């Protein structure tokens, strides 16, 4: 494990990697009729964890702030069960890309819309039609992970340095 990264950052990168690997495992499971939906949920978790790791490494708290009326008591945050409410993926996209609209952002916005349907409404059958979108989300995740963190954190390798294919 590389030195120099705070444990909180490493924990979020590990969550990103674990969620991405679980997404791929789920998608590749034979006979699953719900695999694309599961993949989408897990890959959005992976992306959210990656963005949180990036923000934490940049000493930026990815937390929702309370709206204050200028009391001068410092910054206060929205809490859920006593812990700060972290930004969801859509807010991470706004904060990370600001006014830019690259293909990666559009891909994730599309998947967020599907994830919301999966989670909150009727689940359409769409396995065969989303292969490209799912693959793009994974490849884009690996690319950003490689840009932002040491290669030991690659999805294609395990912490002990073994390839996923060899384990």
N, C-alpha and C positions, 0 to 999 in steps of 0.2 A: 504494500500500500504506500503510495507516495506521501512523503512528509510535506508539511507546509499548508495543507488544506485543513481547515477547521473540521472537527468531527461532524458538526451539523451539515456541512456541505457534503462530506463523504457519505453520510447517512442518506441524504436525498439522492445522490448519484446512485447509490446501491439500490434504493427503491425504484429509481428510473430503470436501471438495468434489469432488476428482478421482474418488474411489471412488463417490460418489453419482451423478455424471454418467455414469460408466462403467456403473453399475447400470441407469440409465434407458436408455442406448444399447443395452445388451444386451437388456433387456426388450422394447424396441421393434423389434429386429431381426427381420425377416420370416423365417419358415421355421425358426427355431431351436426344437428340441424340448427343450432344456435351459435355456431362458431364465429361467424362474422360479427354478430352482436357482442359476443364476449370479447373478441379481439378489439373492437372499437372501444369498449369500456376500459380494457386494460391498457391500450396504447394511449388513451387520453390521460390515464393515471401516470403513465411513464413520462409523457410530455410535461405534465404539471410538475412532477417531481424534478425533472431536468431544469425547468425554468426556476423553480424555487432554489435549487442548488446554485444556479447562476446568480440569482439575486443575492443570496446569502454570501456568496464568494465576493460579490461587489459591495458588501456591507450595506445592503439595502434590504429592509424587512418587507417581505411580500405579504403584508397584512392589511386588512381593511381598517382604515382610520375612522374614528368617530367624528362626526361633524360637531365641532365645538363653536361656541359663540364668543371666541376671543377671550377666554378666561385667563390666558397666560400661564396655565398650569402644565405646559408641555404637550407633547403628542399623546393622545390616548387612542386605544385600538378597540375594535369590536371584539368581544370574546364569546366563545361558545364553550360551555362546560369549563369555564375558567381559563381557557387557552385562547390565544389570538386566532381570529378567523383568517385563514390564509386565502390568498387570491385563487379563484378558480381559473381554469385554463383560458377562458375568454379574456379575463382581466390580465393574465400574464401576457397574452398576445398584444393587448393594447400597450402595456408597459414596455415590453421588449421591442416591438416593431414601431411603436409610436405612429407615425404617419406613413410608414412604408407598407406596401402590400405585395410582398413577394409570394411566389407560388406556394411556399411552405405554409405561410399564414392562411392562404385561401384553402389549402388542403385541410388544415386543422379546423378552420371555421366550418367547413363542410362536415367533417367528422363530429364536431361538437353538436351540430344540428341533428345528426343521426343518433348520437349518444342520448340526446334529450328525448328523442322519440322512443328509443329503446327503454329508457328509464321511466318515462312519464306517460307514454301514450301507447297506441297500437304499434305492434312490431310487424313491419312489413317483411316479406321474404326478399332478401336481396343478396344472398351469398355470391352468386356468379357475377353480378354486375359491379361489385366493388373491389375486385382483386387489385386493380391498379391503384386505387385510392389507398387501400391498406398497405400495399407494398411501398408506395411513396412516403407514407407516414413513417414507416420503419426506416427506410433509407435516409430520409431527412433527419430523423432522430439521431441515427448513428453519425451522420455528418456533423451536426451541431455538437454532439457529445465529443467528437474528435477535435473540433475547433476549440472547445472551451476547457477540456480537461485532458490530463495525460492519457496516453494510449492504454495504460493498464486498465482503464475504466471502459474500454471498448465493449460493446455488446458481443462481439465475436470472440472474446476471450474470457475465461474465468479468472478470478483473482489469483489463483495459483498458476496462471499462465497457460493452462490447457485450453485448447480449442474446444468450443462447444461440440463440434463434430466428433471429437475424440473421447467425449465423456459419456 
